[in-house]
Amino acid sequence: MSQIQSQPATSIYVFKPTTDGAGGDRSIKLKIRGDQVDVVSDQHNEPTSVDNDLDSTTIPQQGYRWSRLISEILTADYLDRLTVTLRDHSSLPDLITPQLFQHLLKIYKHKVQTAIQIEGLDAIDASLPHFNLVKGGQKKIKSLDIIIDDKSSQSYLRNSLSEFFTHTGFKDEFVKAIGTHFITWALEEIETSIGKTVFKALTDSELEQTVRDYLLDAEHASVLQEKISFLGQVYCRDITQAIIDSLNLPNCSIQDLENLLGLKHKPPTSEEIHLEMQPIAAIPTSIPIASSIRAQLRPDLWAQNENQLAVFQYRSKNNPSNYIEHYITSPGDIAMLPWEAAEQIINKFGFDTVKLQLIFAARTMDQVDPWKSPFRLKSSDIIQLLGWDRNHSSSMPEKRNAVASAAYALSCMLVKSVWIEGRGKRKVDASTPIGRMWDVLIDPHGQIDWVTGKIENPDEVYITISPGLWTKHFLNRAGSKAKEALHQFGYLARDILQIDPYHNEMALRLAIQLTLDSRVRARNQNPYEYRVVGLLEDVLPRTEIDRALDDKYKARDLKNRWNRALKLLMSLGWEIEFDPDTYPEWLQPGSKAPKPADWRKVKIIERLLRGKLRIKPPQPIPSLLARLKEPKKPQQIEAPPVVEELTGDQMREGREKRGWSRKELAGFLDVSADYIGKLERGDRLITPTLEKKLRRLLSL
C-alpha cells in the first residue's frame, strides 16, 4: 500500500478519507457579465499528506512452516467464500461507501466547475434534476447548487461495489491479506491453547486440519466476526483507494461521474424515443443505403486500395462515372482506418447491422429535414421490433448490448459518392464530400461495473441517431422536401426484420435485396421479373454458385436453401409466380409433380439457375409503387401559416416567468435595460431579428 503514501498531495484527485456526511459545499458560485460566465474560485483544503496506518501483513517467526501452511489453506474455494463473507456479512462495504461517495462528489463538483469556467453554462444541462440554478441579486452573482440525495446515491454505490468484490485483483491483494491475518490469528490461538510442545509435535497435515476446524468452529464465530470488523476498518481506506485508482478519474467525463454516482437524468420524452413501424413502412432506397447494405452483407467485396485503406466500391451499371465508396473510421474521427484496423469493424457487419440500418432508415423518413433532425431510439423497442424478445437463449442486457454493438459498427461507416441524377437539362448533381453514413451516440443506463468502469448489464440503452449529410443530397432532390426524387424511397415489409438469419439466411438476403430492388425497378415494364441466377449473384459470392455447379452435394444444398427461402417469403405474403417454360412445376418448391423423361439431360442446378420467376412484395407495396408511373398532379401552393407578432406584454410575461429583471434580460441581448422597458411598453417596435432572440430566450 506504499503507493498511497507516494501520491502528490496537491491534486484535487488525491483521495482524502473523510466522514463528513454533508459532503462539503455543493454550491458553485457564478458571476455573470452579459454572455460571460465566471466561476468564483473556492478554496479547497487539500491534504498535505496521506497517511497509511496499515502495515503490510507479516508472518511470525515460525517462518517457512507457517507460510507454507497459509498457502495451502488459502485455496481458490476458501478465497471465494471469504470474499462472499466480506461482501455480504461485514461492515466493509458500509465503510467504503461514504468515503468513495465524498471523493466522487468532490471530483464531480470540480469537473462541473471547470467545464463552466471554460465553456460557460452551455457546457452542462442545468435543467437536470440534481442541478439548481439560483439567482443572486443585483450583482448578477448566481450559484449552481448540486442537489443529490445522499442516501439514494450511496445505496447505488454500495450495490455497485458487489462487482468490485468479485474482481481477481481484489482477491489477490486484499482477500488474501485478510485471510492471512485470520490463519495467523488461528495458529497463535491454537498454540496458546494446546501448548508449544504439543503444537510443534503436530504434523503439517494435522496442523492444517486443526486450523480449518478452528476457523469453522461455531464457538469462535463471534470472535471471527470481530476480527472481520476490525480488519474491515483497517483495510477500507486502502480498498477505497484501489477502487479510485481503477476509475482513472482525471480522464472521466462529467457524464461518467454522473453514472458512477447513480444520478438520474431526465427521461427522454416519448417523442424522442417513440419507435413504431407500420406493417409497411416507407424507407429510403437511395444509392448510399443500397450500397452500404451490400457492403455489410458482402465482406468478400471489400478490398485494399493503393493507400492501404479498406474500401467498398459500387459503380453504376448504366454510368460507370457514377460511384459510391465506403470506408471505415473510428467513432469521433473522420480519418479512415487502414485495412488491418478496418477489418475488425468489417467483421462486425452482418444481418444485425443491416436490420438496424433499415430501422434507422425507416425512422429517417419521418423527419422533415433528415440531415438536421437527430432522433433517439430505445434498444428495448428495437429488440421487440427484431423479434429478439422471443429468443430466450440470451438475457435482455446481452440483447441490448448486441443492439449497441451493431449501432457502433454503423457509426464507423463512411460514404463518398459521386452520383448524377436526371437526364439532359434536368440533371441534378448529387455528389457529396466524404462523410458518415450515420452519426450515433450510444447512451447505456444501468449499474456501473466497478471493475471495468462500464455498464456491462444495461437496464436500457438509448441510441441517438443523426443521419449523415448524404440524406441532404439524396433525399432533397431539387429542394424537394416531399422525398419523391427518383431512386429515393421504397417500402419495407416489417416482417423482414424478424426473419431469423441463423435458420433462414437465404430468405433474409433475398427479402432485403428485393426490397431495395423494388423501388429501383418500379418504373420498369416488368418490375418483378427475375432470373434465379441473377438474384443469387446479388446475394451470394459467385464462388459459392460455382462450387454448386461443380459439386452435386453443394448443388443440392443450394437448391434446398433456395426452396426454403421461397416458402418462407410466400408465408409472409410475397407473391411468387413461376415461368412454366423455364421453371417447370416439378422444379418448384414443395412440388410432387413427376419429372419428365429427359430431366437428366441437364443438371438440376443448371435448370434452376436458368429459371425465371416473378416475385412481388406483400400488398400494398406493389400498389404504392405503381403510383410512381402515374403522371404527377400539379402541387397546390399553400399560403404560409400566419405567425402573430410578439407583443410587449408577451415579452414582459415571459421575462417575469423566468424571474429575470429588465437588466438581466438586457444583458443576454446586449442592449440597455431602458430599451427593454420601451419594448415592453410598446414605445419601440420589436425587430424580426430581436423577436427571434426573444422567442428563443423566453421560450415564447
Sequence and secondary structure as in RCSB ss.txt:
>XXXX:A:sequence
MSQIQSQPATSIYVFKPTTDGAGGDRSIKLKIRGDQVDVVSDQHNEPTSVDNDLDSTTIPQQGYRWSRLISEILT
ADYLDRLTVTLRDHSSLPDLITPQLFQHLLKIYKHKVQTAIQIEGLDAIDASLPHFNLVKGGQKKIKSLDIIIDD
KSSQSYLRNSLSEFFTHTGFKDEFVKAIGTHFITWALEEIETSIGKTVFKALTDSELEQTVRDYLLDAEHASVLQ
EKISFLGQVYCRDITQAIIDSLNLPNCSIQDLENLLGLKHKPPTSEEIHLEMQPIAAIPTSIPIASSIRAQLRPD
LWAQNENQLAVFQYRSKNNPSNYIEHYITSPGDIAMLPWEAAEQIINKFGFDTVKLQLIFAARTMDQVDPWKSPF
RLKSSDIIQLLGWDRNHSSSMPEKRNAVASAAYALSCMLVKSVWIEGRGKRKVDASTPIGRMWDVLIDPHGQIDW
VTGKIENPDEVYITISPGLWTKHFLNRAGSKAKEALHQFGYLARDILQIDPYHNEMALRLAIQLTLDSRVRARNQ
NPYEYRVVGLLEDVLPRTEIDRALDDKYKARDLKNRWNRALKLLMSLGWEIEFDPDTYPEWLQPGSKAPKPADWR
KVKIIERLLRGKLRIKPPQPIPSLLARLKEPKKPQQIEAPPVVEELTGDQMREGREKRGWSRKELAGFLDVSADY
IGKLERGDRLITPTLEKKLRRLLSL
>XXXX:A:secstr
 HHHHTS SSSTTS      TT S  EEEEEEETTEEEE        S            TTTHHHHHHHHHH  
HHHHHHHHHHHHHSSSHHHHHHHHHHHHHHHHHHHHHHHHHHHH GGGS TTSTTEEEE   TT EEEEEE   H
HHHHHHHHHHHHHHHT HHHIIIIIHHHHHHHHHHHHHHHHHHH HHHHHHS HHHHHHHHHHHHH GGGHHHHH
HHHHHHHHHHHHHHHHHHHHHHTGGG  HHHHHHHTT       HHHH     SEEEEE  HHHHHHHHHHH GG
G EE TTSBEEEEEE SS TT EEEEEEB TT  SB BHHHHHHHHTT SHHHHHHHHHHHHHHTT SSGGG  E
EEEHHHHHHHHTGGG  SS HHHHHHHHHHHHHHHHTEEEEEE EES GGG EE  EEEEESEEEEEEEES  BT
TTTB SS SEEEEEEEE THHHHHS GGG SS  STTSEEEEEGGGGG  TTT HHHHHHHHHHHHHHHHTTTSS
STTEEEHHHHHHHHS HHHHHHHHH HHHHHHHHHHHHHHHHHHHHTT EEEE TTTS GGGSTT      TTGG
GS HHHHHHH EEEEE STTHHHHHHGGGS                 HHHHHHHHHHHT  HHHHHHHHTS HHH
HHHHHHTSS   HHHHHHHHHHHT 
